[in-house]
Amino acid sequence: MTGVVDPGYEDLGYARLDTDRASRTGDPEVVYGSGKTPAQIVDLLGRLHASHPDRAVLATRLSDEATAALRADLPAATVDDVARAAWLGPLPEPRGRVCIVSAGTSDAPVAREAAITTEVYGSRAVELSDVGVAGVHRLLAVKDQLDTADCLIVVAGMEGALPSVVGGLTGVPLVAVPTSVGYGASFGGIAALLAMLNSCAAGVTVVNIDNGYGAGVFAARVARRSAAAATPGSDA
């Protein structure tokens, strides 16, 4: 029955909204917008906000129609057109620091999704853009910022070499994100994915193609726990 509230979730008929996820994992459910109607996205994000009024809730992979509906029906939401994402509610006080390192400006949508997710999930996001291996001196110029991060997100398409290079320059925990950017032989990001999975640099973990959201969640949790460990008595 639509609108029936059960312990831990809300049955909306078209979806069962997981209102208990934050108590289990520390973070609320996300609204994955692909395949949902604009009205459903507005409804889900609004209900998530009502369940978690003290912190931001997130919607990702939004169509132009969905972003227009959010701006009209939830004007308090912040919409990022590059990331195709939106959040509603106050961002948490950031704990720890995540650097999002992207190879080129074509990787910006995925990098921005990762950065927004990082902040919604409670860590500070610092974006280092257009530092790909074709001009490796650009990466070396920001090495000091890599070394002081609690976690790194490295986003690259084409041949996906950037995470291996970064992983060879620093021992900071690193999550690599292959993107679907590249010419034909990149096979929509598969070449970058395989290169990252086969990285000879130790300490590189990999998420799926274009999955900036998954990388942001991972990195924020690492950074939060790192900050908590450095501050006795604090929580992750």
C-alpha positions as CSV (number, residue, x, y, z in Angstrom):
1,M,0.0,0.0,0.0
2,T,1.4,3.4,-1.0
3,G,2.6,5.5,1.9
4,V,2.7,2.6,4.4
5,V,5.7,3.1,6.7
6,D,7.4,-0.1,7.9
7,P,10.4,-0.2,10.3
8,G,13.5,0.7,8.3
9,Y,11.8,1.6,5.0
10,E,8.9,3.5,3.4
11,D,6.8,1.6,0.8
12,L,5.9,4.1,-1.9
13,G,4.5,1.6,-4.3
14,Y,7.1,2.3,-7.0
15,A,10.0,2.1,-4.5
16,R,10.9,1.0,-1.0
17,L,12.8,3.9,0.4
18,D,15.6,2.7,2.8
19,T,15.2,5.2,5.7
20,D,17.3,3.1,8.0
21,R,20.5,3.0,6.0
22,A,22.2,5.8,7.8
23,S,21.9,4.0,11.2
24,R,23.4,0.9,9.6
25,T,26.2,2.4,7.5
26,G,26.6,6.0,8.7
27,D,25.2,7.4,5.4
28,P,21.7,7.8,4.0
29,E,20.4,6.1,0.8
30,V,21.2,7.8,-2.5
31,V,18.7,8.4,-5.2
32,Y,20.1,7.0,-8.4
33,G,18.3,9.0,-11.0
34,S,18.8,6.9,-14.2
35,G,15.6,5.3,-15.3
36,K,13.4,7.2,-12.8
37,T,10.9,9.9,-13.8
38,P,11.5,13.5,-12.7
39,A,8.5,13.2,-10.4
40,Q,9.9,10.1,-8.7
41,I,13.3,11.8,-8.2
42,V,11.7,14.8,-6.6
43,D,9.5,12.6,-4.4
44,L,12.4,10.4,-3.3
45,L,14.8,13.2,-2.5
46,G,12.2,15.1,-0.6
47,R,11.3,12.1,1.5
48,L,14.9,11.3,2.2
49,H,15.4,14.8,3.4
50,A,12.4,14.5,5.6
51,S,13.9,11.4,7.1
52,H,17.4,13.0,7.5
53,P,16.7,16.8,8.0
54,D,20.0,17.4,9.8
55,R,22.2,16.4,6.9
56,A,22.4,16.4,3.1
57,V,20.9,13.7,0.9
58,L,22.0,13.0,-2.6
59,A,20.6,12.3,-6.1
60,T,22.9,11.3,-9.0
61,R,22.7,10.7,-12.7
62,L,20.0,13.2,-13.3
63,S,18.6,14.0,-16.7
64,D,18.0,17.6,-17.8
65,E,14.3,17.1,-17.2
66,A,15.0,15.9,-13.6
67,T,17.3,18.8,-12.8
68,A,14.6,21.2,-14.1
69,A,12.0,19.5,-11.9
70,L,14.2,19.7,-8.8
71,R,14.8,23.4,-9.4
72,A,11.1,24.0,-9.7
73,D,9.7,21.7,-7.0
74,L,12.6,21.6,-4.5
75,P,14.2,25.0,-4.8
76,A,16.3,24.4,-1.6
77,A,18.2,21.7,-3.4
78,T,21.6,22.5,-4.9
79,V,22.0,21.2,-8.4
80,D,25.3,20.7,-10.1
81,D,24.9,20.5,-13.9
82,V,28.4,19.2,-14.6
83,A,28.0,16.2,-12.2
84,R,24.3,15.7,-13.0
85,A,23.8,15.5,-9.3
86,A,21.9,17.4,-6.6
87,W,21.8,17.4,-2.8
88,L,19.2,18.7,-0.3
89,G,20.0,19.7,3.2
90,P,23.1,20.9,5.1
91,L,26.4,19.4,4.2
92,P,28.0,17.6,7.2
93,E,31.0,19.2,9.0
94,P,33.9,17.8,6.9
95,R,36.3,15.4,8.5
96,G,39.4,14.5,6.7
97,R,40.6,15.5,3.2
98,V,40.1,13.8,-0.1
99,C,41.9,14.9,-3.3
100,I,40.1,14.2,-6.5
101,V,42.7,14.0,-9.3
102,S,41.5,13.9,-12.9
103,A,43.4,13.4,-16.0
104,G,41.6,15.8,-18.3
105,T,38.7,18.2,-18.6
106,S,36.7,15.5,-20.4
107,D,36.7,13.6,-17.1
108,A,35.0,16.5,-15.3
109,P,31.5,15.0,-15.0
110,V,32.8,11.9,-13.2
111,A,35.3,13.9,-11.1
112,R,32.6,16.3,-10.0
113,E,30.2,13.5,-9.1
114,A,33.1,12.1,-6.9
115,A,33.7,15.5,-5.3
116,I,30.1,16.2,-4.5
117,T,29.6,12.7,-3.1
118,T,32.7,13.1,-0.9
119,E,31.3,16.3,0.6
120,V,27.8,14.9,1.1
121,Y,29.3,12.0,2.8
122,G,31.2,14.1,5.2
123,S,34.7,14.9,4.0
124,R,36.5,17.8,2.4
125,A,36.9,17.5,-1.3
126,V,39.9,19.2,-3.1
127,E,39.8,18.9,-6.9
128,L,43.0,18.8,-8.9
129,S,42.0,18.8,-12.6
130,D,43.8,18.3,-15.9
131,V,46.9,16.7,-14.6
132,G,47.1,13.7,-16.9
133,V,50.2,11.7,-17.9
134,A,50.5,13.4,-21.3
135,G,52.0,16.4,-19.3
136,V,53.2,14.7,-16.2
137,H,55.0,17.8,-15.0
138,R,51.5,19.1,-14.1
139,L,51.0,16.2,-11.7
140,L,54.4,16.6,-10.2
141,A,53.6,20.2,-9.5
142,V,50.8,19.2,-7.1
143,K,52.5,16.3,-5.4
144,D,52.6,18.0,-2.0
145,Q,48.8,18.1,-2.1
146,L,48.6,14.4,-2.8
147,D,50.8,13.6,0.1
148,T,48.7,15.5,2.6
149,A,45.4,13.9,1.7
150,D,43.7,11.2,3.7
151,C,42.5,9.5,0.5
152,L,42.9,10.0,-3.2
153,I,40.3,9.6,-6.0
154,V,42.1,9.3,-9.4
155,V,39.8,9.7,-12.5
156,A,41.1,8.9,-16.0
157,G,39.9,7.6,-19.3
158,M,41.8,6.8,-22.5
159,E,44.5,4.3,-21.5
160,G,43.9,4.9,-17.7
161,A,47.5,5.3,-16.8
162,L,47.1,8.1,-14.2
163,P,46.3,6.0,-11.1
164,S,49.5,3.9,-11.6
165,V,51.6,7.0,-11.8
166,V,50.0,8.5,-8.7
167,G,50.2,5.2,-6.9
168,G,54.0,5.2,-7.6
169,L,54.4,8.7,-6.2
170,T,52.6,8.5,-2.9
171,G,51.4,5.9,-0.3
172,V,48.1,7.6,0.3
173,P,45.1,5.2,0.0
174,L,43.9,5.5,-3.6
175,V,40.7,4.6,-5.4
176,A,40.8,4.7,-9.2
177,V,37.9,5.6,-11.4
178,P,38.0,4.6,-15.1
179,T,35.9,6.8,-17.4
180,S,34.3,6.1,-20.7
181,V,36.3,8.9,-22.3
182,G,38.5,7.9,-25.3
183,Y,38.7,6.9,-28.9
184,G,37.4,3.6,-30.3
185,A,40.0,1.2,-28.8
186,S,39.2,2.5,-25.3
187,F,36.0,0.5,-25.7
188,G,33.9,2.8,-23.6
189,G,36.2,2.7,-20.6
190,I,37.0,-1.0,-20.6
191,A,40.7,-0.3,-21.6
192,A,41.1,2.1,-18.7
193,L,39.3,-0.3,-16.3
194,L,41.6,-3.2,-17.3
195,A,44.7,-1.0,-17.0
196,M,43.7,0.1,-13.5
197,L,42.9,-3.4,-12.4
198,N,46.3,-4.5,-13.7
199,S,48.2,-1.6,-12.1
200,C,51.7,-2.5,-10.9
201,A,51.5,0.3,-8.3
202,A,50.6,-1.1,-4.9
203,G,47.6,0.2,-3.0
204,V,45.4,1.0,-6.0
205,T,41.7,-0.1,-5.7
206,V,39.3,0.3,-8.5
207,V,35.6,1.0,-9.0
208,N,33.4,0.5,-12.0
209,I,33.5,2.7,-15.2
210,D,32.2,6.3,-14.5
211,N,31.4,5.4,-10.9
212,G,32.3,8.7,-9.3
213,Y,29.7,8.1,-6.6
214,G,31.1,4.8,-5.4
215,A,34.6,6.3,-5.3
216,G,33.3,9.3,-3.3
217,V,31.7,7.1,-0.7
218,F,34.8,5.0,-0.3
219,A,37.1,7.9,0.0
220,A,34.9,9.9,2.4
221,R,34.7,6.9,4.7
222,V,38.5,6.4,4.6
223,A,39.1,10.1,5.3
224,R,36.5,10.3,8.1
225,R,38.1,7.4,9.9
226,S,41.5,8.8,9.4
227,A,40.4,12.1,10.9
228,A,38.7,10.2,13.8
229,A,41.9,8.2,14.5
230,A,43.9,11.4,14.6
231,T,41.4,13.0,17.1
232,P,40.8,10.9,20.2
233,G,37.2,10.7,21.2
234,S,35.8,11.6,17.8
235,D,33.5,9.4,15.7
236,A,33.9,8.3,12.1
